[in-house]
Amino acid sequence: MGYLYETHLHTCEASKCGRVHGEDYIPYMMEKGYSGLVVTDHFFNGNTCVPSDLSWKERIEIYCSGYERALKAAEGMDFNVMFGVEFNFNKDEYLLYGIDKQWLIDNECIMDMTRHELFDAVHRAGGIMVQAHPFRERDYLSDIKLAPDAVDGIEVYNAANSANMNALGFEYCTKLGLPMTAGSDIHYFHDKEMGGMLFDRKITSVKDLARAIAGREGVPVSVAPDGNITPVTDITVQTVSTALPTLPVLYPED
């Protein structure tokens, strides 16, 4: 059956749009058949609920609390809780895997970095940077921004996206020849489609996850409400687009 990991998850401790406490995800995700998860709350330049009038370290403490509550709840269980970040630039967002709390504390400068500078900084820390839901369209978005030379991979299946948005991302990633990821982008408990990465071995840490994604070990999958797992590559509507984006597509130079 393999080992299923959630790669895109939000808690109410740090994400304004989150509705679930970190610890409450553990029994829920285990019941869904997952072997682990990555908490990827919105960072301070995204849809965060972390107060802005505190010191940097105080803000990081709050930011990491959803992850830490989930980690504590999973102690003694065969379930791996890992730390990640969803980082926003100009409404284009990136999943960071392989960095940790101390790295954030030590690097307040990330708030002033360009996409390429952050990409290089994450690499120096042994991590990777994946563009999340690249072809997402919402009423709060005026365009689609792509940074093909500042990413290690593309989230080609996001369970919160429409099929065509995912298919455009899949085609884009295929053209670039980059590793693919999939995730639920989950904010609350529900019985809808979910996503994840399926591996034939246990993932031991977030750095192991970063290496595995970069090495194309995992299979991006869709998880049906009944628990059935299907590789994204086997779902035509998620991999073959039927319409062009309605928003303009931009390629920022920074």
Backbone as CSV, one residue per row, in Angstrom:
resi,resn,N_x,N_y,N_z,CA_x,CA_y,CA_z,C_x,C_y,C_z
1,MET,0.819,-1.206,0.000,0.000,0.000,0.000,0.856,1.260,0.000
2,GLY,2.027,1.222,0.627,2.897,2.381,0.678,2.565,3.290,1.854
3,TYR,3.220,4.429,1.884,3.097,5.378,2.992,2.651,6.731,2.433
4,LEU,1.539,7.220,2.962,0.894,8.425,2.446,1.178,9.614,3.356
5,TYR,1.609,10.732,2.759,1.953,11.931,3.529,1.229,13.154,2.985
6,GLU,0.631,13.891,3.926,0.032,15.184,3.602,1.131,16.228,3.538
7,THR,1.191,16.998,2.460,2.276,17.960,2.264,1.850,19.420,2.395
8,HIS,0.556,19.673,2.630,0.053,21.048,2.596,-1.120,21.143,3.562
9,LEU,-0.866,21.684,4.759,-1.865,21.675,5.823,-1.751,22.933,6.672
10,HIS,-2.900,23.505,7.064,-2.938,24.744,7.830,-3.612,24.541,9.184
11,THR,-3.056,25.154,10.216,-3.653,25.132,11.543,-4.195,26.515,11.888
12,CYS,-5.084,26.558,12.881,-5.648,27.847,13.295,-4.691,28.616,14.197
13,GLU,-3.592,27.987,14.614,-2.619,28.687,15.447,-1.897,29.798,14.681
14,ALA,-1.664,29.606,13.389,-0.873,30.567,12.626,-1.530,31.040,11.336
15,SER,-2.456,30.262,10.794,-3.120,30.652,9.550,-4.500,31.227,9.855
16,LYS,-4.742,32.425,9.359,-6.029,33.087,9.609,-7.188,32.273,9.051
17,CYS,-6.926,31.542,7.982,-7.956,30.731,7.342,-8.071,29.336,7.955
18,GLY,-7.173,28.981,8.864,-7.209,27.667,9.501,-8.351,27.569,10.498
19,ARG,-8.921,26.368,10.623,-10.048,26.159,11.534,-9.784,25.034,12.551
20,VAL,-8.616,24.411,12.477,-8.336,23.237,13.304,-7.033,23.438,14.077
21,HIS,-7.038,23.076,15.353,-5.818,23.104,16.146,-4.881,21.986,15.685
22,GLY,-3.589,22.247,15.805,-2.604,21.290,15.329,-2.815,19.885,15.844
23,GLU,-3.056,19.747,17.153,-3.168,18.417,17.749,-4.390,17.642,17.260
24,ASP,-5.437,18.370,16.843,-6.672,17.695,16.444,-6.566,17.034,15.069
25,TYR,-5.543,17.405,14.309,-5.355,16.771,13.003,-4.869,15.327,13.116
26,ILE,-4.209,14.974,14.213,-3.544,13.671,14.281,-4.528,12.505,14.146
27,PRO,-5.539,12.379,15.003,-6.473,11.254,14.826,-7.225,11.313,13.501
28,TYR,-7.530,12.524,13.055,-8.261,12.695,11.798,-7.448,12.170,10.613
29,MET,-6.181,12.580,10.535,-5.350,12.164,9.402,-4.988,10.675,9.487
30,MET,-4.798,10.171,10.684,-4.508,8.741,10.830,-5.698,7.908,10.369
31,GLU,-6.894,8.354,10.721,-8.098,7.634,10.289,-8.231,7.657,8.769
32,LYS,-7.726,8.720,8.155,-7.777,8.837,6.692,-6.708,7.981,6.004
33,GLY,-5.811,7.388,6.781,-4.806,6.503,6.208,-3.451,7.125,5.969
34,TYR,-3.246,8.343,6.491,-1.956,9.017,6.298,-0.926,8.505,7.314
35,SER,0.330,8.486,6.885,1.441,8.086,7.741,2.129,9.284,8.375
36,GLY,1.796,10.485,7.917,2.404,11.695,8.450,1.886,12.909,7.717
37,LEU,2.314,14.071,8.184,1.879,15.318,7.576,2.948,16.395,7.749
38,VAL,2.855,17.410,6.907,3.697,18.605,7.026,2.776,19.785,7.312
39,VAL,3.014,20.459,8.432,2.275,21.685,8.746,2.912,22.822,7.948
40,THR,2.137,23.441,7.078,2.647,24.513,6.205,1.781,25.758,6.381
41,ASP,1.835,26.341,7.558,1.012,27.520,7.804,1.484,28.715,6.977
42,HIS,0.538,29.628,6.721,0.869,30.858,6.006,1.855,31.681,6.825
43,PHE,2.926,32.132,6.158,3.920,32.937,6.862,3.429,34.377,6.983
44,PHE,4.261,35.228,7.555,3.844,36.588,7.925,3.469,37.459,6.729
45,ASN,3.920,37.079,5.541,3.573,37.834,4.337,2.365,37.225,3.618
46,GLY,1.707,36.284,4.287,0.518,35.659,3.726,-0.668,35.817,4.661
47,ASN,-1.597,34.889,4.595,-2.831,34.983,5.376,-2.596,34.485,6.809
48,THR,-1.777,35.231,7.524,-1.378,34.840,8.872,-2.293,35.444,9.926
49,CYS,-2.346,34.789,11.090,-3.047,35.372,12.236,-2.063,35.714,13.347
50,VAL,-0.759,35.663,13.045,0.267,36.009,14.024,0.357,37.535,14.141
51,PRO,0.253,38.090,15.343,0.313,39.557,15.497,1.613,40.131,14.946
52,SER,1.514,41.306,14.357,2.685,41.932,13.749,3.434,42.862,14.697
53,ASP,2.881,43.106,15.879,3.490,44.081,16.789,4.350,43.433,17.878
54,LEU,4.794,42.208,17.629,5.670,41.498,18.562,7.074,41.424,17.989
55,SER,8.024,40.991,18.792,9.383,40.789,18.288,9.384,39.625,17.306
56,TRP,10.416,39.575,16.484,10.529,38.508,15.493,10.486,37.139,16.167
57,LYS,11.245,36.946,17.225,11.285,35.645,17.900,9.918,35.295,18.485
58,GLU,9.228,36.255,19.068,7.897,35.994,19.617,6.931,35.579,18.512
59,ARG,7.058,36.213,17.379,6.189,35.862,16.250,6.484,34.457,15.742
60,ILE,7.762,34.095,15.687,8.124,32.750,15.244,7.601,31.709,16.234
61,GLU,7.668,32.002,17.518,7.150,31.075,18.530,5.666,30.791,18.284
62,ILE,4.902,31.839,18.026,3.473,31.647,17.747,3.288,30.913,16.426
63,TYR,4.063,31.313,15.425,3.940,30.694,14.105,4.147,29.180,14.166
64,CYS,5.098,28.741,14.953,5.442,27.316,15.025,4.556,26.536,15.990
65,SER,3.668,27.213,16.700,2.911,26.538,17.751,1.922,25.504,17.226
66,GLY,1.345,25.718,16.058,0.448,24.718,15.490,1.188,23.433,15.195
67,TYR,2.350,23.562,14.582,3.210,22.405,14.323,3.607,21.725,15.619
68,GLU,4.025,22.508,16.612,4.505,21.927,17.861,3.391,21.222,18.625
69,ARG,2.184,21.749,18.563,1.046,21.081,19.198,0.727,19.763,18.502
70,ALA,0.827,19.745,17.168,0.608,18.504,16.425,1.709,17.493,16.737
71,LEU,2.944,17.984,16.810,4.078,17.107,17.101,3.917,16.446,18.470
72,LYS,3.531,17.222,19.461,3.352,16.689,20.811,2.223,15.660,20.851
73,ALA,1.151,15.931,20.129,0.004,15.021,20.119,0.346,13.679,19.479
74,ALA,1.333,13.680,18.589,1.707,12.453,17.880,2.790,11.651,18.603
75,GLU,3.258,12.146,19.748,4.299,11.429,20.490,3.837,10.017,20.835
76,GLY,4.709,9.050,20.580,4.395,7.661,20.873,3.560,6.969,19.820
77,MET,3.163,7.699,18.784,2.358,7.110,17.711,3.211,6.883,16.469
78,ASP,2.777,5.988,15.644,3.476,5.729,14.380,2.969,6.717,13.334
79,PHE,3.271,7.991,13.570,2.785,9.060,12.709,3.801,10.189,12.769
80,ASN,4.277,10.630,11.604,5.373,11.597,11.531,4.848,13.000,11.247
81,VAL,5.036,13.909,12.212,4.652,15.316,12.043,5.891,16.116,11.662
82,MET,5.815,16.857,10.564,6.957,17.603,10.044,6.602,19.079,9.878
83,PHE,7.652,19.882,9.790,7.487,21.337,9.735,7.760,21.863,8.331
84,GLY,6.898,22.759,7.882,7.099,23.438,6.612,6.553,24.852,6.691
85,VAL,6.637,25.563,5.588,6.201,26.962,5.521,5.511,27.192,4.183
86,GLU,4.425,27.973,4.195,3.880,28.488,2.934,4.198,29.983,2.890
87,PHE,5.051,30.342,1.961,5.616,31.690,1.877,5.010,32.419,0.695
88,ASN,4.558,33.642,0.927,3.887,34.435,-0.092,4.787,35.576,-0.592
89,PHE,4.755,35.827,-1.875,5.429,37.005,-2.423,4.378,38.032,-2.821
90,ASN,3.910,37.975,-4.030,2.854,38.898,-4.462,1.634,38.077,-4.859
91,LYS,1.176,37.308,-3.873,0.047,36.374,-4.006,0.414,35.120,-4.791
92,ASP,1.685,34.935,-5.107,2.182,33.647,-5.557,2.883,33.021,-4.352
93,GLU,2.568,31.752,-4.076,2.980,31.127,-2.827,3.841,29.891,-3.063
94,TYR,4.720,29.639,-2.084,5.728,28.587,-2.212,5.803,27.780,-0.924
95,LEU,5.876,26.466,-1.068,6.013,25.564,0.059,7.491,25.299,0.294
96,LEU,7.939,25.577,1.521,9.335,25.377,1.887,9.445,24.136,2.753
97,TYR,10.252,23.178,2.308,10.490,21.952,3.056,11.985,21.829,3.350
98,GLY,12.312,21.524,4.598,13.718,21.290,4.944,14.334,22.371,5.807
99,ILE,13.587,23.423,6.106,14.050,24.443,7.059,13.315,24.206,8.384
100,ASP,13.770,24.852,9.459,13.150,24.605,10.756,12.951,25.911,11.525
101,LYS,12.464,25.786,12.736,12.167,26.938,13.581,13.399,27.796,13.818
102,GLN,14.520,27.162,14.133,15.734,27.924,14.418,16.193,28.686,13.184
103,TRP,16.028,28.093,12.024,16.407,28.771,10.784,15.567,30.031,10.607
104,LEU,14.282,29.949,10.911,13.423,31.128,10.823,13.849,32.194,11.827
105,ILE,14.146,31.783,13.055,14.592,32.733,14.074,15.846,33.472,13.621
106,ASP,16.748,32.730,12.989,18.043,33.292,12.581,17.981,34.087,11.281
107,ASN,16.848,34.065,10.599,16.789,34.639,9.253,15.599,35.585,9.064
108,GLU,15.536,36.606,9.892,14.504,37.623,9.722,14.618,38.292,8.354
109,CYS,15.788,38.218,7.768,16.046,38.836,6.461,15.208,38.245,5.337
110,ILE,14.590,37.075,5.551,13.809,36.463,4.471,12.650,37.350,4.043
111,MET,12.197,38.221,4.935,11.073,39.090,4.596,11.428,40.094,3.507
112,ASP,12.714,40.331,3.310,13.164,41.293,2.296,13.750,40.606,1.069
113,MET,13.676,39.293,1.013,14.292,38.565,-0.093,13.393,38.507,-1.315
114,THR,14.025,38.414,-2.480,13.308,38.125,-3.716,13.072,36.616,-3.791
115,ARG,12.322,36.197,-4.770,12.079,34.766,-4.956,13.392,34.002,-5.133
116,HIS,14.261,34.531,-5.960,15.524,33.831,-6.225,16.441,33.843,-5.007
117,GLU,16.418,34.906,-4.239,17.234,34.957,-3.028,16.734,33.958,-1.992
118,LEU,15.423,33.843,-1.845,14.881,32.858,-0.912,15.193,31.445,-1.391
119,PHE,15.051,31.218,-2.663,15.374,29.917,-3.272,16.804,29.503,-2.923
120,ASP,17.744,30.431,-3.064,19.144,30.139,-2.748,19.342,29.911,-1.251
121,ALA,18.661,30.707,-0.420,18.805,30.578,1.031,18.253,29.247,1.523
122,VAL,17.135,28.830,0.983,16.548,27.546,1.365,17.461,26.407,0.931
123,HIS,18.054,26.524,-0.231,19.006,25.507,-0.695,20.204,25.400,0.232
124,ARG,20.718,26.536,0.672,21.877,26.512,1.580,21.539,25.815,2.893
125,ALA,20.266,25.851,3.270,19.833,25.188,4.501,19.510,23.709,4.276
126,GLY,19.653,23.244,3.037,19.371,21.840,2.738,17.913,21.564,2.425
127,GLY,17.160,22.628,2.093,15.754,22.455,1.804,15.409,22.649,0.342
128,ILE,14.125,22.593,0.048,13.640,22.811,-1.315,12.455,23.775,-1.281
129,MET,12.158,24.352,-2.442,11.088,25.342,-2.597,10.183,24.903,-3.745
130,VAL,8.910,24.691,-3.435,7.932,24.178,-4.391,6.824,25.208,-4.577
131,GLN,6.508,25.553,-5.818,5.410,26.509,-6.010,4.078,25.820,-5.755
132,ALA,3.291,26.413,-4.867,1.973,25.880,-4.539,0.934,26.369,-5.540
133,HIS,0.000,25.461,-5.876,-1.161,25.787,-6.722,-0.883,26.920,-7.726
134,PRO,0.056,26.733,-8.664,0.506,27.842,-9.513,-0.568,28.472,-10.398
135,PHE,-1.560,27.694,-10.813,-2.581,28.248,-11.717,-3.914,28.500,-10.997
136,ARG,-3.848,28.698,-9.690,-5.056,28.995,-8.926,-5.668,30.316,-9.381
137,GLU,-6.986,30.331,-9.471,-7.724,31.559,-9.756,-8.776,31.757,-8.665
138,ARG,-8.771,32.953,-8.078,-9.712,33.316,-7.032,-10.107,34.783,-7.220
139,ASP,-11.146,35.219,-6.530,-11.572,36.604,-6.692,-10.573,37.601,-6.125
140,TYR,-9.658,37.145,-5.259,-8.644,38.043,-4.704,-7.356,38.055,-5.533
141,LEU,-7.329,37.324,-6.628,-6.149,37.267,-7.492,-6.416,38.009,-8.791
142,SER,-5.437,38.799,-9.223,-5.581,39.541,-10.479,-4.726,38.956,-11.592
143,ASP,-3.815,38.058,-11.232,-2.959,37.432,-12.243,-2.368,36.152,-11.688
144,ILE,-1.638,35.451,-12.539,-0.924,34.218,-12.182,0.561,34.494,-12.360
145,LYS,1.336,34.278,-11.310,2.776,34.536,-11.380,3.534,33.218,-11.302
146,LEU,4.437,33.008,-12.240,5.227,31.784,-12.312,6.708,32.121,-12.227
147,ALA,7.447,31.305,-11.480,8.897,31.516,-11.312,9.624,30.212,-11.602
148,PRO,9.692,29.803,-12.868,10.217,28.477,-13.214,11.663,28.233,-12.828
149,ASP,12.484,29.296,-12.740,13.890,29.091,-12.388,14.165,29.410,-10.922
150,ALA,13.121,29.478,-10.093,13.301,29.705,-8.656,12.527,28.667,-7.842
151,VAL,12.314,27.495,-8.446,11.591,26.428,-7.748,12.255,25.079,-8.015
152,ASP,12.082,24.186,-7.049,12.578,22.811,-7.190,11.491,21.866,-7.662
153,GLY,10.253,22.311,-7.621,9.141,21.459,-8.007,7.857,22.257,-8.054
154,ILE,6.793,21.590,-8.490,5.489,22.214,-8.653,4.429,21.337,-7.982
155,GLU,3.540,21.986,-7.226,2.388,21.279,-6.677,1.371,21.119,-7.812
156,VAL,1.320,19.943,-8.393,0.483,19.724,-9.575,-0.929,19.308,-9.216
157,TYR,-1.113,18.793,-7.990,-2.460,18.446,-7.538,-2.694,19.099,-6.188
158,ASN,-3.654,20.001,-6.147,-4.068,20.672,-4.919,-5.558,20.411,-4.787
159,ALA,-5.946,19.717,-3.722,-7.336,19.276,-3.592,-8.313,20.434,-3.476
160,ALA,-7.819,21.640,-3.159,-8.685,22.815,-3.064,-8.833,23.542,-4.401
161,ASN,-8.163,23.063,-5.434,-8.231,23.662,-6.767,-9.243,22.932,-7.641
162,SER,-9.703,23.595,-8.679,-10.513,22.907,-9.681,-9.603,22.001,-10.513
163,ALA,-10.209,21.042,-11.191,-9.437,20.081,-11.988,-8.621,20.778,-13.071
164,ASN,-9.195,21.769,-13.741,-8.465,22.417,-14.832,-7.278,23.215,-14.329
165,MET,-7.412,23.855,-13.162,-6.279,24.571,-12.574,-5.140,23.596,-12.279
166,ASN,-5.496,22.439,-11.740,-4.475,21.425,-11.480,-3.856,20.918,-12.783
167,ALA,-4.694,20.704,-13.792,-4.189,20.199,-15.073,-3.209,21.185,-15.709
168,LEU,-3.493,22.478,-15.605,-2.565,23.482,-16.120,-1.238,23.412,-15.382
169,GLY,-1.295,23.195,-14.066,-0.070,23.040,-13.282,0.694,21.784,-13.657
170,PHE,-0.032,20.716,-13.912,0.602,19.453,-14.319,1.324,19.621,-15.656
171,GLU,0.656,20.256,-16.604,1.266,20.465,-17.925,2.484,21.377,-17.823
172,TYR,2.389,22.397,-17.002,3.499,23.333,-16.774,4.692,22.604,-16.176
173,CYS,4.451,21.778,-15.160,5.530,21.038,-14.513,6.157,20.032,-15.472
174,THR,5.326,19.379,-16.253,5.832,18.417,-17.238,6.740,19.107,-18.249
175,LYS,6.340,20.272,-18.689,7.154,21.040,-19.637,8.489,21.437,-19.030
176,LEU,8.486,21.803,-17.736,9.727,22.189,-17.059,10.600,20.990,-16.719
177,GLY,9.990,19.823,-16.593,10.733,18.632,-16.210,11.107,18.601,-14.740
178,LEU,10.281,19.237,-13.890,10.567,19.315,-12.462,9.799,18.248,-11.683
179,PRO,10.230,17.950,-10.459,9.477,17.036,-9.593,8.082,17.574,-9.300
180,MET,7.148,16.649,-9.077,5.765,16.994,-8.811,5.397,16.673,-7.367
181,THR,4.521,17.507,-6.780,3.969,17.199,-5.470,2.448,17.319,-5.525
182,ALA,1.811,16.776,-4.491,0.361,16.872,-4.353,0.039,17.029,-2.878
183,GLY,-1.023,17.769,-2.586,-1.433,17.966,-1.201,-2.880,18.394,-1.116
184,SER,-3.424,18.340,0.094,-4.830,18.672,0.295,-5.076,20.162,0.420
185,ASP,-4.060,20.914,0.910,-4.271,22.324,1.250,-5.427,22.412,2.239
186,ILE,-5.380,21.561,3.249,-6.505,21.393,4.159,-6.484,22.454,5.250
187,HIS,-7.666,23.000,5.537,-7.840,24.026,6.566,-8.816,23.596,7.656
188,TYR,-9.598,22.550,7.395,-10.624,22.111,8.337,-11.010,20.674,7.996
189,PHE,-11.689,20.014,8.928,-12.134,18.644,8.704,-13.212,18.623,7.614
190,HIS,-13.110,17.670,6.707,-14.146,17.504,5.689,-14.068,16.103,5.102
191,ASP,-15.039,15.760,4.294,-15.090,14.445,3.654,-15.001,14.570,2.139
192,LYS,-14.232,15.565,1.695,-14.039,15.775,0.264,-12.749,15.099,-0.191
193,GLU,-12.448,15.244,-1.463,-11.183,14.738,-1.996,-10.011,15.366,-1.240
194,MET,-8.965,14.579,-1.053,-7.743,15.085,-0.457,-6.576,14.717,-1.373
195,GLY,-5.376,15.083,-0.971,-4.209,14.780,-1.788,-3.041,14.384,-0.917
196,GLY,-1.945,14.047,-1.540,-0.754,13.688,-0.784,0.299,13.061,-1.664
197,MET,1.393,12.694,-1.022,2.488,12.002,-1.703,2.584,10.590,-1.149
198,LEU,2.625,9.623,-2.039,2.704,8.216,-1.662,4.116,7.703,-1.914
199,PHE,4.729,7.161,-0.868,6.092,6.625,-0.956,6.092,5.141,-0.640
200,ASP,7.101,4.433,-1.143,7.198,3.007,-0.846,8.014,2.737,0.415
201,ARG,8.373,3.797,1.132,9.086,3.673,2.403,8.629,4.776,3.338
202,LYS,8.936,4.613,4.619,8.607,5.658,5.575,9.535,6.854,5.398
203,ILE,8.982,8.022,5.510,9.759,9.253,5.495,10.160,9.558,6.934
204,THR,11.442,9.793,7.168,11.942,9.905,8.536,11.964,11.327,9.085
205,SER,12.011,12.322,8.202,12.108,13.719,8.625,11.745,14.611,7.454
206,VAL,11.605,15.906,7.725,11.269,16.807,6.627,12.439,16.953,5.650
207,LYS,13.666,16.845,6.143,14.806,16.877,5.214,14.808,15.626,4.336
208,ASP,14.408,14.495,4.918,14.263,13.277,4.135,13.172,13.461,3.088
209,LEU,12.083,14.116,3.477,11.009,14.399,2.527,11.509,15.283,1.397
210,ALA,12.267,16.319,1.736,12.803,17.225,0.713,13.686,16.461,-0.266
211,ARG,14.545,15.598,0.266,15.419,14.804,-0.607,14.601,13.851,-1.478
212,ALA,13.576,13.251,-0.883,12.753,12.301,-1.625,11.990,12.990,-2.755
213,ILE,11.444,14.179,-2.479,10.744,14.919,-3.532,11.719,15.312,-4.639
214,ALA,12.869,15.848,-4.248,13.877,16.248,-5.237,14.348,15.054,-6.058
215,GLY,14.394,13.877,-5.421,14.818,12.656,-6.104,13.696,11.932,-6.811
216,ARG,12.514,12.533,-6.836,11.338,12.001,-7.542,10.936,10.612,-7.034
217,GLU,11.085,10.411,-5.737,10.713,9.116,-5.162,9.205,8.941,-5.044
218,GLY,8.507,9.991,-4.656,7.093,9.865,-4.343,6.181,9.963,-5.544
219,VAL,4.950,9.511,-5.341,3.917,9.579,-6.374,2.833,10.546,-5.906
220,PRO,2.550,11.608,-6.669,1.444,12.502,-6.303,0.121,11.756,-6.463
221,VAL,-0.732,11.813,-5.442,-1.981,11.053,-5.487,-3.175,11.896,-5.054
222,SER,-4.339,11.442,-5.486,-5.620,11.962,-5.025,-6.220,10.910,-4.096
223,VAL,-6.804,11.370,-2.990,-7.382,10.463,-2.003,-8.883,10.709,-1.949
224,ALA,-9.667,9.720,-2.345,-11.118,9.847,-2.375,-11.693,9.766,-0.966
225,PRO,-12.911,10.276,-0.766,-13.544,10.204,0.556,-13.638,8.788,1.116
226,ASP,-13.722,7.784,0.229,-13.797,6.401,0.699,-12.420,5.797,0.972
227,GLY,-11.359,6.626,0.827,-10.010,6.155,1.099,-9.269,5.623,-0.105
228,ASN,-9.927,5.528,-1.241,-9.261,5.032,-2.439,-8.192,6.014,-2.911
229,ILE,-7.002,5.495,-3.176,-5.861,6.329,-3.574,-5.571,6.123,-5.062
230,THR,-5.507,7.223,-5.815,-5.274,7.143,-7.252,-4.122,8.055,-7.641
231,PRO,-3.115,7.542,-8.345,-2.054,8.415,-8.840,-2.642,9.519,-9.716
232,VAL,-2.152,10.727,-9.528,-2.662,11.852,-10.301,-2.497,11.605,-11.800
233,THR,-1.423,10.948,-12.182,-1.172,10.676,-13.604,-2.241,9.797,-14.236
234,ASP,-3.053,9.126,-13.411,-4.121,8.271,-13.930,-5.458,8.997,-14.045
235,ILE,-5.479,10.288,-13.716,-6.742,11.041,-13.719,-6.681,12.086,-14.833
236,THR,-7.329,11.813,-15.937,-7.223,12.660,-17.124,-7.626,14.098,-16.847
237,VAL,-8.716,14.315,-16.120,-9.185,15.693,-15.903,-8.218,16.508,-15.047
238,GLN,-7.338,15.819,-14.301,-6.362,16.513,-13.465,-5.023,16.720,-14.168
239,THR,-4.882,16.182,-15.357,-3.592,16.250,-16.057,-3.682,16.797,-17.477
240,VAL,-4.863,16.894,-18.039,-5.055,17.409,-19.400,-6.022,18.592,-19.323
241,SER,-5.510,19.783,-19.576,-6.341,20.976,-19.436,-7.380,21.058,-20.544
242,THR,-8.505,21.666,-20.210,-9.588,21.846,-21.182,-9.852,23.314,-21.465
243,ALA,-9.136,24.198,-20.762,-9.307,25.637,-20.972,-8.034,26.352,-20.555
244,LEU,-7.787,27.487,-21.179,-6.645,28.314,-20.808,-6.963,29.108,-19.539
245,PRO,-5.948,29.612,-18.850,-6.227,30.467,-17.693,-7.017,31.697,-18.123
246,THR,-7.903,32.186,-17.248,-8.622,33.415,-17.557,-7.872,34.638,-17.047
247,LEU,-6.917,34.443,-16.142,-6.088,35.531,-15.644,-4.793,35.630,-16.455
248,PRO,-4.205,36.813,-16.569,-2.922,36.933,-17.267,-1.819,36.173,-16.519
249,VAL,-0.901,35.571,-17.268,0.210,34.820,-16.694,1.474,35.673,-16.785
250,LEU,2.082,35.940,-15.638,3.278,36.776,-15.565,4.464,35.968,-15.089
251,TYR,5.665,36.417,-15.496,6.907,35.767,-15.078,7.805,36.812,-14.424
252,PRO,7.668,37.023,-13.105,8.486,38.032,-12.419,9.977,37.729,-12.569
253,GLU,10.767,38.769,-12.730,12.200,38.574,-12.944,12.983,38.406,-11.649
254,ASP,12.393,38.747,-10.502,13.130,38.663,-9.242,12.895,37.337,-8.547
